[in-house]
Amino acid sequence: MSLTFLLRFVTLATLLKNDIILVEPSLSPTSDPPFVLSPAVTTFLSAGCSISPAEVNDAWSLLKDVIWSGGITVDVGRLWETHGTQRGVAEYLLYPPSHSCLHPNCQRRTKGMTLKKAAQTYVVLFTLTKGLCIVKSVHLYCQNSVQAADHVFIEKSVIELFRTAMDFSWTSATVYVTKGQQLSPGRNFNPYVLRLKF
């Protein structure tokens, strides 16, 4: 195994930590890495690192503690679009800040169980550095309550840019959505379908 492979594997697996936690049993501690990966994550890492699923399992056994502690970061760029979307993973994952129910009287919370029911959808993220990106938004929920909606997410720095431009130059947000498209070649978004309000 080369150093490049190891860095790529650690980077991809580290970014998938929340997805890995999601499919573990609810009583599994989130502070410890699982012994094995789910088939979807194994398949993605196999394709993204150009190795066999058995080699993914071997690499995970060796590197899981490094990965779980935060790993190392390397630019893996287009691998997410090439191999991730079709396998249900994305470079940008929008998870809630907690994997536990926040309701104080929840039985699962008092037992220390994590949330395992998830509604996932691909959404649009506006960024300054990469323009418009397709990302996965994950809503974790407890028992039978589900909240699902279509969302558009915008980095705080982009919102500040929009507001400043609208306040001082009388520029519409639609102009910036169009500009975002120009920064994102190959990604086509209709600004009128997004129905943004500021």
Salt bridges, closest charged atoms under 4 A:
ASP19 OD1 - LYS136 NZ 3.26
GLU81 OE1 - ARG78 NH1 2.55
GLU81 OE2 - ARG187 NH2 2.11
GLU91 OE2 - LYS130 NZ 2.93
